[in-house]
Amino acid sequence: MLTEDEKIFAPGLSRLKKPVLPLVNMVQFLYLTGPIETIDEVLRRLTKAVELEGVLYENPQQLLKPYAAFLREFEVIKGKKKLAAALPFIINEKDEPVAKRQALELWIKQQILSQELETINSLLCGPCGCVLCCTGPNSGFDEASGFKGRMKQEFFEIPLADNELDLFALNRVDTEDSRTMTAHCDPPLQMERAPFYKHEIALYHWKNGWSLILPEGSVCSQLAADTKRCKVYDKRPEVCRKPQIFAYIIEKTPDLAKRSDGVLIPVYMARNKVLAVWDCPYVRKFQHEIGAYAEMGGLEPIFRKSKT
């Protein structure tokens, strides 16, 4: 008999227990080692169930369909196509450049894993009932979400795109001073002789863009008081869709590299990990499943706290 947790989290857990990366590795191997012209040819041949890493994939073709565009990027290796977007400069943890083929593999798998984890996290987040991501420090919801003690942070920042601002009917702070700073400058932006985070929840225009600032004790204006659910869930900001289990195959660094044509491009570091945020109740609840998910894809699982 299924436990209550197994019932309510079943859709997310079923995806977590059948990661797509083993299938991706198989497709990559079949394409690169065989006389096959395109990735689509490989996918068309996947008409039967396959067992990988002790897991049975009943319909591998259907499971891989959402990631076909990413998989086709492997065709660059055989000279069958050009990259859809410029490949970033990727280094290893010794600060050494990785080979182009390895860089391509890392880049493709980062995109695939990010997309899969967004789906998995959405399925796990819904029934979880946690609102830590929707409240400021020490809001009164912390203990109910599994956080004990007082948080050290003065505020939480939720970065927003310009087209997401109208989701929030809040005061907007857009001044010459704010646009020359970030939320984490020291000393902080002063407003009426007090740090900005001592004021009410508001939208701020910083030099790196807009963000929603949740001061201590505050609650997002779109969190319904009665249901503790997001009132704009289907239209929620992009950052609110970000998972608590992250694809950490590569990590963006603050550095830039110059291409042969003189164009500056971002530098990423190869990590080959899956990062899970320990603050999240479902991460704590399903840590073993998350660890197995990472390891089946040849990645190292790591767990970190975000809020302290």
C-alpha positions in Angstrom: 0.0 0.0 0.0 1.3 3.4 -0.9 2.0 5.9 1.8 0.3 9.3 1.8 3.5 11.0 0.6 3.9 8.4 -2.2 0.4 9.2 -3.4 0.5 13.0 -3.4 4.1 13.1 -4.8 3.7 10.2 -7.2 3.8 12.3 -10.5 7.1 14.0 -9.5 8.6 10.9 -8.0 7.9 8.8 -11.1 9.9 11.3 -13.1 12.6 11.5 -10.6 13.0 7.7 -10.6 13.3 7.7 -14.4 15.8 10.4 -15.4 16.2 11.2 -19.0 20.0 11.5 -18.9 20.7 7.7 -19.2 18.6 7.8 -22.4 20.5 10.8 -23.6 23.8 9.1 -23.0 22.6 6.1 -25.0 21.5 8.2 -27.9 24.8 10.1 -27.9 26.7 6.8 -28.0 24.6 5.3 -30.8 24.8 8.4 -32.9 28.5 9.0 -32.5 29.7 5.4 -32.9 27.4 4.3 -35.7 26.9 5.2 -39.4 23.9 7.3 -38.7 23.4 10.7 -40.3 21.0 12.4 -37.9 19.8 12.2 -34.4 16.2 11.8 -35.7 17.3 8.5 -37.2 18.4 7.3 -33.8 15.2 8.4 -32.2 13.1 6.6 -34.9 14.7 3.3 -34.1 13.9 3.5 -30.4 10.6 1.6 -30.7 11.1 -0.9 -27.9 11.5 -0.6 -24.2 15.1 -0.4 -22.9 16.6 -1.0 -19.5 19.4 1.3 -18.3 20.9 1.7 -14.9 18.4 -0.9 -13.6 15.4 1.2 -14.8 13.0 0.1 -17.5 12.1 2.8 -20.0 8.9 1.6 -21.6 8.7 4.3 -24.3 12.2 5.9 -24.8 11.2 7.6 -28.0 8.3 9.5 -26.3 10.4 10.4 -23.3 13.1 11.9 -25.5 10.8 13.8 -27.8 10.8 17.0 -25.7 14.6 17.2 -25.8 15.0 16.4 -29.5 16.1 19.9 -30.4 18.9 19.8 -27.8 19.9 16.3 -29.0 20.2 17.5 -32.6 23.1 19.7 -31.5 25.3 16.6 -31.4 25.1 16.6 -35.2 27.6 19.5 -35.1 30.3 16.8 -34.3 29.7 15.1 -37.6 29.4 18.4 -39.5 25.7 17.9 -40.3 24.6 21.3 -38.8 25.7 24.4 -37.1 25.0 25.2 -33.5 21.7 27.0 -32.8 23.5 29.3 -30.4 27.2 30.1 -29.8 28.9 27.7 -27.5 30.3 29.3 -24.3 33.9 28.9 -23.2 34.0 26.1 -20.7 36.8 25.3 -18.3 37.4 22.5 -15.8 37.9 22.9 -12.1 41.6 23.4 -12.7 40.8 26.4 -14.9 41.9 24.5 -18.0 39.8 24.8 -21.2 37.9 21.6 -22.0 37.9 20.2 -25.5 35.2 21.5 -27.9 33.5 18.1 -28.1 33.3 17.8 -24.3 32.1 21.4 -24.0 29.3 20.6 -26.5 28.3 17.6 -24.5 28.3 19.5 -21.2 26.3 22.3 -22.8 23.6 20.0 -24.3 23.2 18.0 -21.1 22.9 21.2 -19.0 20.0 22.4 -21.2 18.3 19.0 -21.1 18.6 18.5 -17.4 17.4 22.0 -16.7 14.3 21.4 -18.7 13.6 18.1 -17.1 14.2 19.4 -13.6 11.8 22.3 -14.1 9.1 19.8 -14.8 10.0 17.6 -11.9 10.3 20.4 -9.4 6.9 21.8 -10.5 5.3 18.4 -9.8 7.0 18.1 -6.4 6.5 21.8 -5.4 2.7 21.8 -5.8 1.7 19.2 -3.2 4.5 20.3 -0.9 2.7 23.3 0.6 5.9 25.1 1.4 6.0 28.9 1.1 9.6 29.6 2.0 10.2 30.9 -1.6 7.3 33.3 -1.3 8.1 35.0 2.0 10.8 37.3 3.5 13.0 36.1 6.4 11.3 35.3 9.6 7.8 35.6 8.2 6.0 33.3 10.5 5.8 30.6 7.8 9.4 29.4 8.3 8.8 26.7 11.0 5.7 25.4 9.1 8.1 24.9 6.1 10.6 23.1 8.2 13.0 26.0 9.0 13.9 26.3 12.7 15.4 29.4 14.4 15.8 32.9 13.0 17.3 33.6 9.6 20.3 35.9 9.3 19.2 37.6 6.1 17.6 41.0 6.2 15.6 40.4 3.0 15.1 38.1 0.0 15.4 39.3 -3.6 13.3 37.9 -6.4 14.7 39.1 -9.8 12.1 40.1 -12.3 12.0 40.6 -16.1 10.4 43.9 -17.3 7.4 42.1 -18.6 6.7 40.5 -15.2 6.4 43.8 -13.2 2.7 44.2 -13.8 2.0 40.9 -11.9 2.6 43.0 -8.7 0.5 46.0 -7.7 3.3 47.4 -5.5 5.2 50.6 -5.1 8.1 50.9 -7.6 11.5 52.4 -6.6 13.2 53.6 -9.7 15.7 56.4 -8.9 19.1 57.5 -10.0 20.6 56.0 -6.9 18.9 52.6 -7.2 19.9 52.3 -10.8 23.6 52.7 -9.9 23.5 49.9 -7.2 22.4 46.3 -6.7 20.4 44.9 -3.9 23.5 43.6 -2.3 25.7 46.7 -2.3 27.4 47.6 0.9 26.5 50.1 2.1 22.9 49.5 0.9 20.6 51.9 -0.8 19.3 54.4 1.7 15.7 55.6 1.7 14.4 58.1 4.3 17.6 57.6 6.4 17.1 53.8 6.5 18.3 50.9 4.4 15.8 50.0 1.6 15.0 46.6 3.2 13.6 48.3 6.3 10.7 49.6 4.2 7.6 47.8 2.9 7.7 45.1 0.2 8.3 46.9 -3.2 9.7 46.6 -6.7 13.2 48.1 -7.1 15.0 49.0 -10.3 18.7 48.2 -9.8 21.6 48.6 -12.3 21.2 44.8 -13.1 17.5 45.0 -13.5 14.3 44.9 -11.5 13.6 42.8 -8.5 10.9 42.2 -5.9 12.3 42.8 -2.4 10.8 40.8 0.5 11.9 42.4 3.7 11.9 40.6 7.0 8.5 39.3 8.0 6.9 40.1 4.6 4.8 37.8 2.3 4.6 38.0 -1.4 1.5 40.0 -2.5 0.5 37.2 -4.8 0.4 34.5 -2.0 -3.2 33.8 -1.1 -3.7 34.2 2.6 -6.4 31.5 2.8 -4.9 28.7 0.6 -1.2 29.7 0.9 -1.0 29.2 -2.9 0.3 31.5 -5.6 -2.6 33.5 -7.2 -0.7 33.8 -10.5 0.9 30.4 -10.5 0.4 29.8 -14.2 1.9 33.2 -15.0 4.4 33.3 -12.2 7.8 35.0 -12.9 10.5 32.9 -14.5 12.6 32.9 -11.4 9.7 31.4 -9.4 9.8 28.5 -11.9 13.4 27.7 -11.1 13.8 24.4 -9.3 15.1 23.6 -5.9 17.0 20.7 -7.6 19.3 22.4 -10.1 21.2 21.2 -13.1 24.8 21.9 -12.1 26.6 20.3 -15.0 28.2 23.7 -15.8 28.3 26.9 -13.7 28.5 30.4 -15.1 31.5 32.3 -13.7 32.0 36.1 -13.6 34.7 35.9 -16.2 34.6 36.5 -19.9 36.8 35.0 -22.7 37.6 36.6 -26.1 36.8 34.5 -29.2 39.1 34.5 -32.2 36.9 37.2 -33.8 37.3 39.4 -30.7 33.8 38.9 -29.3 33.6 38.4 -25.5 31.7 35.4 -24.4 30.8 34.0 -21.0 33.0 31.5 -19.2 31.4 28.4 -17.5 33.1 25.9 -15.3 32.4 22.2 -15.7 30.9 20.8 -12.4 29.1 17.5 -13.4 26.8 17.7 -10.4 23.1 18.0 -9.4 22.6 20.7 -6.7 19.7 20.4 -4.3 18.7 23.2 -1.9 18.3 21.7 1.6 15.9 24.4 2.7 13.2 22.8 0.6 11.0 20.3 2.4 10.7 17.9 -0.6 14.5 18.0 -1.0 14.9 16.8 2.6 12.1 14.3 2.2 13.4 12.7 -1.0 17.2 13.1 -0.7 17.9 9.5 -1.5 15.7 9.6 -4.6 17.5 12.8 -5.7 20.9 11.2 -5.1 19.9 8.2 -7.2 18.6 10.5 -9.9 21.9 12.3 -10.2 24.0 9.1 -10.0 22.0 7.4 -12.8 23.1 10.2 -15.1 26.7 10.0 -14.0 26.5 13.1 -11.9 27.4 13.8 -8.3 24.6 14.9 -6.0 25.3 17.8 -3.6 23.0 19.4 -1.0 23.4 23.0 0.2 21.4 25.4 2.4 20.4 28.7 0.9 18.7 30.4 3.8 20.5 30.6 7.1 
